[in-house]
């Protein structure tokens, strides 16, 4: 896994509640899944993020809950290392995930800076899409990049939004060829986001 661990992007004075190195390691793990088609490769790992569980379209965090859109039967929940809720599509060898961090540490950091963590580990990066929009009443940013991992093509489509001192991420990891088969499911998933509650 060390191949995917890069230097931290945390700014001076920023706490480690949402370490960039952890986030990038998780993305690297998900990239391995579609490259090597090993859906259980990372099973049984210890979860260290803010997400605690998932039940019937609701993500449960340490400080509250948020709703996500439904996914079809082809998307099966998998338990990989890292603090994220991940669904894997064996037919397209792709994954859709979400994670959340609730702390003031990211309050003053722009989405443009935070979302780019998702694309570390990829080389030959090419921007395919950038879109700012409103998600659950807050500004959100979507970026889609193509690149290569160990010389093989990969694609990451990511959405980040801040609400009530929480940063919520959604991301699709896929091969470029399978992207068109997955994008509708990914959009249904993140567009269904609603922050249900946040406990103080």
Buried (B, 14 or more C-beta within 10 A) or exposed (E): EEEBBBEBBBEEEBEEBBBBBBBBBBBBBBBBBBBEEEBEEBEEEEBEBBBBEBEEBEBBBEBBBBBBBEBEEBBEEBBBBBBBBBBBBEEBBBBBBBBBBBBEBBEEBEBEEBBBBBBBBBEEBEEBEEEEEEBBEBEBBBBBBBBEBEEEBBBBBBBBBBBEBBBBBBBBBBBEEBBEBBBEBBBBBBBBBBBEEBEE
